[in-house]
């Protein structure tokens, strides 16, 4: 008994903690525009695209640095454990009559050596440097276009997820109204059955419809929560926050806006800019491979001090250190590389032709995409109008059958069937509404006006 009480108290405490956590969950309200703006600042893909633009900016600085003086310092210290032996001929002034060999071994060197040096290298002319500098700036422009493309993808995903939440929310409200309506009918039919004015089968028939709507509502509730979670993922919003939409579908889909969208001719797509910039990069690579046939010229300067001593302590004495310096230029002339540069140039020219073909194909695909998206939206709007009319007719049929049943001139079966038809019409309407909203976003993307 004591153990049971302990677990009961623990259960109550846990329930209180969980309830406090849920109640403390912060609710954030968003319009569609606010959701998009939040996503552009917090979505992982959008943040990485922004970071890539920073990296490309740094690459320009890296390329510029290659044309600046390159200064390096060095220090070395050597202990000659065994001084190398050199050989001199055993003749002339070096002759040693006591040495029977024809050579005399001699050690040249000291026990300790040290040196410091500063080297300066400066590029004077290198055709690849200037081409590389322009290529780095072009790559930076490409990263900006890539960022724009990524942001467009994020906007598309957020808009579709936002509309999904709104559609599910309206489906949820309608399903709750349907459940309340059929629950009222169930209570009335049960009361009539208990008073002997209705048969058991009539109660069962309404109960089946009630259970179906209850199950459908559970599915819609789950779908609504899932769509909210997906929206938070697209926005980059932490999962612990609760999200609330402050706009309705009607606010975001005014008839005049739809007509303006259908009549919009569209703008240049960022995909064209991306491909055109890739073409420019290949063109620069071709130029880089071409200028590598030219010689390069570099200047260099070295300042050094060297010291030596027979003892470790004498190495550091000033009289044992001597200065050396020299300046020079290096001219590098490419003579023959096995035709490697020629083959790279050939590849570049082929790549340029490929990108030109891709540009033509992309232009055609964009036109087809715009035509298809515009046609899909028009067809989905027509379907939506038909389904809206069907839902209104189904509502009217239900009301008539409900009145007839209440006045005793209609059957319970007619009411249940009319209710079932109404629920089906509502499902078809919201399916058509979702398709229309998605096709609207697709057309905005095709026209290049997602922002």
C-alpha positions in Angstrom: 0.0 0.0 0.0 2.9 2.4 0.8 4.6 1.5 -2.5 1.4 2.3 -4.5 1.0 5.6 -2.7 4.6 6.6 -3.5 4.1 5.9 -7.2 0.8 7.7 -7.2 2.5 10.8 -5.7 5.3 10.5 -8.2 2.8 10.4 -11.0 1.0 13.5 -9.8 4.3 15.4 -9.5 5.4 14.4 -13.0 2.0 15.4 -14.4 2.4 18.8 -12.7 5.9 19.3 -14.1 4.8 18.4 -17.6 1.8 20.7 -17.4 4.0 23.5 -16.3 6.4 22.9 -19.1 3.7 22.9 -21.7 2.1 26.0 -20.3 5.4 27.8 -20.3 6.0 26.9 -24.0 6.4 30.2 -25.8 3.9 30.9 -28.7 5.3 32.8 -31.6 3.0 34.5 -34.1 4.0 34.8 -37.8 2.6 36.3 -41.0 3.7 34.7 -44.2 6.2 37.5 -44.9 7.5 37.2 -41.3 7.9 33.5 -41.7 9.9 34.0 -44.9 12.1 36.7 -43.4 12.8 34.5 -40.3 13.7 31.6 -42.6 16.2 33.7 -44.6 18.0 34.5 -41.4 17.8 31.2 -39.6 17.4 28.4 -42.2 20.6 26.3 -42.2 20.9 26.3 -46.0 20.4 30.1 -46.1 23.0 30.6 -43.4 25.5 28.4 -45.2 24.9 30.2 -48.5 25.6 33.5 -46.7 28.8 32.0 -45.2 29.9 30.9 -48.7 29.7 34.5 -49.9 32.1 35.5 -47.0 34.4 32.7 -48.1 34.4 33.9 -51.7 35.2 37.4 -50.5 38.2 36.0 -48.6 39.4 34.1 -51.7 39.6 37.5 -53.5 41.9 38.7 -50.8 43.9 35.6 -51.0 44.4 36.1 -54.8 45.4 39.7 -54.2 48.0 38.6 -51.6 49.9 36.6 -54.2 50.9 39.8 -55.9 52.2 41.4 -52.7 55.8 40.9 -51.4 56.3 37.5 -49.8 58.6 37.9 -46.8 60.0 34.9 -44.9 62.5 34.6 -42.1 64.6 31.6 -41.1 67.0 30.5 -38.4 69.2 27.5 -38.3 71.7 26.0 -35.8 73.9 23.0 -36.6 76.2 20.9 -34.4 78.6 19.0 -36.5 78.9 15.7 -34.6 81.5 14.5 -37.1 83.0 17.0 -39.5 83.0 15.7 -43.1 86.4 14.7 -44.5 87.7 16.0 -47.9 90.7 14.7 -49.8 93.6 16.6 -51.3 96.3 15.2 -53.6 99.4 14.1 -51.8 101.6 16.2 -54.0 102.9 19.7 -54.4 102.6 22.1 -51.4 100.3 19.6 -49.7 102.6 16.7 -50.0 103.2 14.6 -46.8 106.2 12.4 -47.3 105.2 10.4 -44.2 101.9 9.4 -45.8 102.2 6.5 -48.2 98.8 7.3 -49.7 98.4 9.5 -52.8 95.7 11.5 -51.1 95.6 13.5 -47.8 92.3 13.5 -45.7 91.5 17.0 -44.5 88.5 18.2 -42.3 87.1 21.6 -43.3 84.5 23.0 -40.9 83.8 23.9 -37.3 81.9 22.2 -34.5 79.0 24.7 -34.4 77.3 26.8 -37.1 74.3 29.1 -37.0 72.6 31.6 -39.3 69.6 33.9 -39.7 68.1 35.1 -43.0 65.3 37.2 -44.3 64.1 36.5 -47.9 61.8 38.8 -49.9 60.2 37.6 -53.2 58.2 40.0 -55.4 56.3 39.0 -58.5 57.0 41.4 -61.3 55.0 39.8 -64.1 52.8 36.7 -64.2 49.8 36.6 -66.6 48.1 34.0 -64.5 48.0 36.4 -61.5 45.8 39.0 -63.2 43.5 36.3 -64.7 43.2 34.6 -61.3 42.3 37.9 -59.6 39.4 38.4 -62.1 38.4 34.8 -61.7 38.2 35.2 -57.9 36.0 38.2 -58.2 33.8 36.4 -60.7 33.5 33.5 -58.3 32.4 35.9 -55.6 29.6 37.0 -58.0 28.7 33.4 -58.5 28.4 32.8 -54.8 26.0 35.7 -54.6 23.8 34.1 -57.3 24.1 30.8 -55.5 22.9 32.5 -52.3 20.0 34.0 -54.2 19.0 30.6 -55.6 19.2 29.0 -52.1 17.1 31.8 -50.7 14.5 31.2 -53.4 14.4 27.5 -52.6 13.9 28.4 -48.9 11.1 30.8 -49.7 9.4 28.2 -51.9 9.6 25.6 -49.1 8.4 28.0 -46.4 5.4 29.3 -48.5 4.3 25.8 -49.3 4.7 24.7 -45.7 2.8 27.8 -44.5 -0.1 27.2 -46.9 -0.2 23.5 -45.8 -0.6 24.6 -42.2 -3.4 27.1 -43.1 -5.2 24.5 -45.2 -5.0 21.9 -42.4 -6.1 24.5 -39.9 -9.3 25.2 -41.9 -9.8 21.5 -42.4 -9.5 21.1 -38.7 -12.1 23.7 -37.9 -14.5 22.3 -40.5 -14.0 18.7 -39.2 -14.8 20.0 -35.7 -18.0 21.6 -36.9 -18.9 18.4 -38.8 -18.3 16.4 -35.6 -20.5 18.7 -33.6 -23.2 18.5 -36.3 -23.3 14.7 -36.4 -23.1 14.5 -32.6 -26.2 16.6 -32.4 -27.9 14.3 -34.8 -26.7 11.3 -32.9 -28.1 12.6 -29.6 -31.5 13.4 -31.3 -31.7 10.0 -32.9 -30.8 8.3 -29.7 -33.5 10.2 -27.9 -36.0 9.2 -30.5 -34.9 5.6 -30.2 -35.3 5.6 -26.4 -38.8 7.1 -26.9 -39.7 4.4 -29.4 -39.9 6.7 -32.4 -36.7 5.4 -34.1 -35.1 2.1 -34.8 -31.8 0.8 -33.5 -30.4 0.7 -37.0 -30.9 4.4 -37.4 -28.9 5.0 -34.3 -26.1 2.7 -35.5 -26.1 4.4 -38.9 -25.5 7.8 -37.4 -23.0 6.3 -34.9 -20.9 4.9 -37.9 -20.9 8.3 -39.5 -19.9 9.9 -36.2 -17.0 7.5 -35.8 -15.8 8.1 -39.3 -15.8 11.9 -38.7 -14.1 11.4 -35.4 -11.4 9.3 -37.0 -11.0 11.9 -39.8 -10.6 14.7 -37.2 -7.9 12.7 -35.5 -6.0 12.4 -38.8 -6.4 16.1 -39.5 -5.2 17.0 -36.0 -2.1 14.9 -36.5 -1.5 16.3 -40.0 -1.8 19.9 -38.6 0.8 19.2 -36.0 3.1 17.6 -38.5 2.7 20.4 -40.9 3.6 22.9 -38.2 6.7 20.9 -37.3 7.8 20.9 -41.0 7.2 24.6 -41.2 9.4 25.2 -38.2 12.1 23.0 -39.8 12.0 25.1 -43.0 12.1 28.3 -41.0 15.0 27.2 -38.8 12.8 27.7 -35.7 13.6 25.6 -32.7 11.1 22.8 -32.0 10.4 23.9 -28.5 8.5 26.9 -29.7 4.8 26.8 -30.6 3.9 28.6 -33.9 0.7 30.4 -34.7 -0.4 31.8 -38.0 -1.9 35.3 -38.0 -3.1 35.3 -41.6 -5.9 33.4 -43.3 -6.0 31.9 -46.7 -8.4 34.6 -47.8 -5.9 37.3 -46.7 -3.2 35.7 -48.9 -5.2 34.9 -52.0 -7.1 37.9 -53.1 -8.7 37.4 -56.6 -7.0 40.5 -58.0 -3.6 39.1 -56.9 -4.3 35.9 -58.7 -5.2 37.7 -61.9 -2.1 39.8 -61.7 0.0 36.7 -61.2 -1.5 35.0 -64.2 -0.8 38.0 -66.4 2.8 38.5 -65.2 5.3 37.9 -68.0 8.0 37.0 -65.6 11.6 38.1 -65.0 15.1 36.8 -65.6 15.7 33.8 -63.5 18.8 33.5 -61.2 19.5 30.1 -62.8 20.4 31.9 -66.0 22.8 34.2 -64.0 24.4 31.2 -62.4 25.0 29.4 -65.7 26.2 32.6 -67.4 28.7 33.2 -64.6 30.0 29.6 -64.9 30.6 30.3 -68.6 32.6 33.4 -67.6 34.7 31.3 -65.2 35.5 28.7 -67.9 36.4 31.6 -70.2 38.8 32.9 -67.6 40.3 29.4 -67.2 40.8 29.3 -70.9 42.6 32.7 -70.7 44.7 31.5 -67.8 45.8 28.4 -69.7 46.7 30.7 -72.7 48.8 33.2 -70.7 50.8 30.4 -69.2 52.7 30.3 -72.5 54.2 33.7 -71.5 57.3 34.0 -69.3 57.1 35.1 -65.7 59.5 37.4 -63.9 60.2 37.5 -60.2 62.6 39.6 -58.1 64.2 38.4 -54.9 66.4 39.7 -52.1 68.1 37.9 -49.3 69.8 39.3 -46.2 71.6 36.9 -43.9 74.1 36.7 -41.0 76.1 33.6 -40.3 78.1 32.6 -37.3 80.4 29.7 -36.2 82.6 28.6 -33.3 84.4 25.6 -32.0 82.6 25.9 -28.7 78.9 26.4 -28.2 79.5 29.6 -26.2 81.7 31.2 -28.9 79.1 30.8 -31.6 77.2 33.8 -30.2 80.2 36.1 -30.0 79.8 39.1 -32.3 83.2 38.8 -33.9 82.2 35.3 -35.2 79.1 36.7 -37.1 79.3 38.0 -40.7 76.7 39.6 -43.0 75.7 38.6 -46.5 73.1 40.0 -48.9 72.2 39.6 -52.5 69.5 40.7 -54.9 68.4 39.1 -58.1 65.7 38.4 -60.6 64.3 35.1 -62.0 62.9 34.8 -65.5 60.9 31.6 -66.0 60.3 30.7 -69.7 58.0 27.8 -70.5 59.5 25.8 -73.4 57.7 22.5 -73.8 55.2 20.8 -71.5 54.1 17.9 -73.6 51.2 19.8 -75.0 49.4 19.8 -71.6 48.4 23.5 -71.9 47.1 22.9 -75.4 44.9 20.1 -74.2 43.6 22.1 -71.3 42.7 24.9 -73.7 40.9 22.4 -75.9 38.9 21.2 -72.9 38.0 24.8 -72.0 36.6 25.4 -75.5 34.5 22.3 -75.3 33.2 23.3 -71.9 32.2 26.7 -73.3 30.2 25.1 -76.0 28.5 22.8 -73.5 27.5 25.7 -71.3 26.2 27.6 -74.3 24.0 24.6 -75.1 22.8 24.5 -71.5 21.9 28.2 -71.6 19.7 27.6 -74.7 18.1 24.6 -73.1 17.6 26.4 -69.8 15.9 29.3 -71.6 13.5 26.9 -73.3 12.9 24.9 -70.1 12.0 28.1 -68.3 9.5 29.1 -70.9 7.9 25.6 -70.7 7.9 25.7 -66.9 6.1 29.1 -67.0 3.5 27.9 -69.5 3.0 24.7 -67.5 2.8 26.5 -64.1 0.4 29.1 -65.5 -1.8 26.3 -67.1 -1.8 24.3 -63.9 -2.9 27.2 -61.8 -5.7 28.1 -64.2 -6.9 24.5 -64.2 -6.6 24.2 -60.4 -8.6 27.4 -60.0 -11.4 26.0 -62.2 -11.4 22.8 -60.3 -11.5 24.8 -57.0 -14.6 26.7 -58.3 -16.3 23.4 -59.2 -15.5 21.8 -55.8 -16.6 25.0 -54.0 -19.9 24.8 -55.8 -20.2 21.1 -55.0 -19.6 21.8 -51.4 -22.3 24.5 -51.4 -24.7 22.1 -53.1 -23.9 19.3 -50.7 -24.5 21.7 -47.8 -27.9 22.7 -49.3 -28.8 19.0 -49.8 -27.9 18.3 -46.2 -30.0 21.1 -44.8 -33.0 20.1 -46.9 -32.7 16.4 -45.8 -32.2 17.6 -42.2 -35.4 19.7 -42.3 -37.4 16.9 -43.9 -36.2 14.4 -41.3 -37.1 16.8 -38.4 -40.6 17.3 -39.9 -41.1 13.6 -40.3 -41.2 13.5 -44.1 -37.6 12.3 -44.6 -35.6 9.3 -43.4 -32.6 9.0 -41.2 -30.8 7.3 -44.1 -31.2 10.4 -46.3 -29.6 12.6 -43.6 -26.6 10.3 -43.0 -26.0 10.0 -46.8 -26.3 13.7 -47.2 -23.8 14.3 -44.3 -21.4 11.7 -45.9 -21.7 13.5 -49.2 -21.1 16.8 -47.6 -17.9 15.5 -45.8 -16.6 14.1 -49.1 -17.3 17.4 -50.9 -15.4 19.3 -48.2 -12.5 16.9 -48.5 -12.4 17.4 -52.3 -12.7 21.1 -51.9 -9.7 21.4 -49.6 -7.7 19.0 -51.8 -8.4 21.3 -54.7 -7.6 24.4 -52.6 -4.2 22.9 -51.6 -3.4 22.1 -55.2 -4.3 25.6 -56.2 -2.1 27.1 -53.5 0.9 24.9 -54.5 0.5 25.7 -58.2 0.4 29.4 -57.2 3.8 29.1 -55.6 5.1 27.1 -58.5 4.0 29.9 -60.9 5.7 32.5 -58.7 8.9 30.4 -58.9 8.6 30.0 -62.6 8.2 33.7 -63.1 11.1 34.6 -60.8 8.9 36.5 -58.4 9.0 34.4 -55.2 10.3 37.4 -53.2 
